[in-house]
Each structure stands twice: as C-alpha cells, then as structure tokens.
Amino acid sequence: MRKVLDCRDYPGETHCTLTIAGDEEDVLRAATEHAVSAHGHVDSLELRATLRKMLRDEVPPTG
C-alpha cells in the first residue's frame, strides 16, 4: 500500500501544503530532502523517525 505524508501535519509555522505519496521508503527519502531544503531541518535519525511516524496509508479514490 502506498504511503502519504502531508507537510501540514508537521508542527511548525510555515504552513507548507506539500503532500508526498508513494512507496514508504521513497516518501521518507523525499520528505527528508524537503524538510532539509525547504524548512532548514538537519537530516538526522530523529527527523527521519518523526517523519516515519507521520506516514499514513493512502486512501484510494472511490468511484
């Protein structure tokens, strides 16, 4: 199942609206790169653990 990470769920004041979806490791890698480049975070095990906890299963569209 694909995973989704929505930047709006990360605590902060930037009000970023980026959403990333795909395989778990791809989403984690892209989210880490985004957190570092767009929000100034340091790539660390703690950041990756926080991002991994934020991953949700993608809800397939109905219809």
N, C-alpha and C positions, 0 to 999 in steps of 0.2 A: 504494500500500500504506500502511495506517495505521502510525503510529509509536507507540512506548511509551516512557515514561520512568518509572523506578522510583526514588523518593527513597532507598530503601535502598541504591542503588548509589553515592550521593554520599558521599564521605568525610566523616565527622563523628561526633559523639557523641549526636545527638538521637534516633536510632533511629526516625525517621519512616517510616511504612509507606505513604504515599500513592503511588499509581500513576496516571499520566495517559496516556490513549490518544486518538488522533485523527489528523487531518492534521498534517504536520510543523510548519507554522507555528503552528497552534492549540496544539499540545502545547508548543512552545517558549515561546509567549506565556504560557500558563497556568503552566508550570514556573517561568518567571522571576518572575511575580507571587507564586507560592507561596514561592519562595526568599527573596524580599524580605519578604513579610508574615509568614511563619511562622518563618523562620530568621535574619532580620536581615541578609541579604546586601544589597549595593548593586547596583542594576541597572547593569551595565557591559557593554562588549563582551567582556571576559574571561569574565564569568559566563555570558553567552549562548553563547560559544564552548565553554565547558566543558559546558554543558547540551546543546548540539547534538551533541557527541561522545558523550554518554551515550544518545542516541536509538537505539532498536533497532526492527527490523521486528516488527510484531505477529504472533504465531503464531496462525493461525486455529484454533479448536477443531476437533477431529476427531470424527467420529461422525455 
